[in-house]
Amino acid sequence: MQRSLVTLAVLAALASPFHTTATAAEAPVELDLLLRGGTIYTGDSDTPVVGDVGIAGDRIVFAGRAMPAQFRARRTIDATGLVVAPGFIDAHTHADADLLSNDARKRLNIPFLTQGVTTAVIGNDGFGGYDIAAQTQKLRAVPVGTNVAMYAGFGPLRISQLGEANRAPTPAQMDTMKQHLSRAMCDGALGLSTGLFYPPQNFSKTEEVIELAKVAAAHGGLYDSHIRDESMYNVGLKGSIDEVIRIGHEAKLPVHVAHIKALGVAVQGQSGDIIRRIEKERAAGLDITADHYPWTASSTRFSAALLPPWANEGGRTATLLRFDDAAQQERLRKDMRENLRLRGGPEAILFSAGSTKYVGKTLADVAKASNADPVDAAIAVLRDGDLMIASFNMSDDDVRAFMKRPWVMTSSDSSLGHPRAYGTFARKYDQYVVKERAISLAQFIRSSSAYTADTLGLVQRGHLRPGYHADVVVFDPKRFAAKATYTQPTLLSEGVVTVLVNGRLAVDGGQPMGVGAGVPLLRTPKPGSCPA
């Protein structure tokens, strides 16, 4: 049953901890659902309270100690011994294809729901379309399982004017890109997302990115970036962080480092330097944040990991021609060999999705089977097609160091063939809260819900507060854990008992309900920045 916000305000007042008894003249007020006796983390305090959460329609009525006497509930779920928290928000996903597909089951986003994720952010790494209005219409037309917030992607913006070309845009092309981005912002995009590691985005100069970031800033938006280099491929990890900081200062907007990491043997151990650099800027007033995933293996396309940027110019057709160009072989193989070294060698690259001929094998396995040099084996694989890989290239010490910072939120960077799509939030809890005690339960919840909502500007989300949208997760602290592995990446997580998305039960008794209760979450542009 829907309630007006006015009614909710009345209910919230009645639910004050100082107003716990009903007068004779007060009739019972009916709730749709009561979560009773759970250990509640509201997102506003690191200290939990054992009590109740009341929900009417799509809103939270109260969250705190025992349900006030004025209320009755149509249904009560016993949450004794369970953790009740704001629904988790995945700050960086690649769930675009599923959420915007015509497959009704994929649209339900069940791997996310069974981890307690109630909102997924898409359009990351600069891959998101700038047609925000069209995406919104599609999300509303057919039910989706989670709420969805969208970035406009630099990749499609640039391709619309330059294709795969390695050159700067003309003034007219830049003006058209700005117009597209402005329209996206007016239609509700969170901001501009870039993937400066990936072609053709990595053909851009910093100045080009700044000009577009200024458009996002004019509308009150954010800048989110897969930075240019997480290793030592080109400008280096430190140089890439400096680039993000420069963009923030010159475009005058909040900036966000996607899936922050120190990737590969050349930069492992640099997390301390990166943290100090970012915290110096934060102390000086720059709004800079990051997200992370709790895995030591990254995931990307094999071509992105091994091929130098120049070899990708012009797309796959041009790349294949370079494989057969004798004049380019020495340079190509030298660059590929260096990139392979940075990744930790052929044993550290596991083919995870794509051709079944290779999936489940390492590059070392493929090279040995064909009695070939690893670089020659890599070229042979790329001739067959591009694959997704799991690349084991990070230090657990660096992963922990980034995770502990209060300005770092949780994300999955979900991708085919990697267990992070099915197990990121569950793994972060089980491995780093329970087993290692590297972070507290309160920090896990805050970095997975309230902090993310506040940073992204998701209005009335991420907290268990009266009048807020009823996105809620209830999990068993003794059982919440990931089951997905690198060899079995599609096993659903366990231990989530109840998930509410906009007040509707998406997971009940641990089972997905097949309910599409998610909605597109559109950022309100800065007043006066869009046509009336």
Secondary structure, 3 states (H helix, E strand, C coil): CCCCHHHHHHHHHHCCCCCCCCCCCCCCEEECEEEEEEEECCCCCCCCEEEEEEEECCEEEEEECCCCCCEEECCEEECCCCEEEECEEECCCCCHHHHCCCCHHHHCCHHHHCCCEEEEEECHHHCCCCCHHHHHHHHHHCCECCEEEECEEHHHHHHHHHCCCCCCCCHHHHHHHHHHHHHHHHCCCCEEEEECCCCCHHHCCHHHHHHHHHHHHHCCCEEEEECCCCCCCCCHHHHHHHHHHHHHHHHCCCEEECCCCCCCCCCCCCHHHHHHHHHHHHHCCCCEEEEECCCCEEEEEHHHHHCCHHHHCCCHHHHHHHHCCHHHHHHHHHHHHHHHHHCCCHHHEEEEECCCCCCCCEHHHHHHHCCCCHHHHHHHHHHHCCCEEEEECCCHHHHHHHHHCCCEEECCCCCCCCCHHHHHHHHHHHHHHHHCCCCCHHHHHHHHCHHHHHHHCCCCCCCCCCCCECCEEEECCCCCECCCCCCCCCCCCECEEEEEECCEEEEECCEECCCCCECECCCCCCCCCCCC
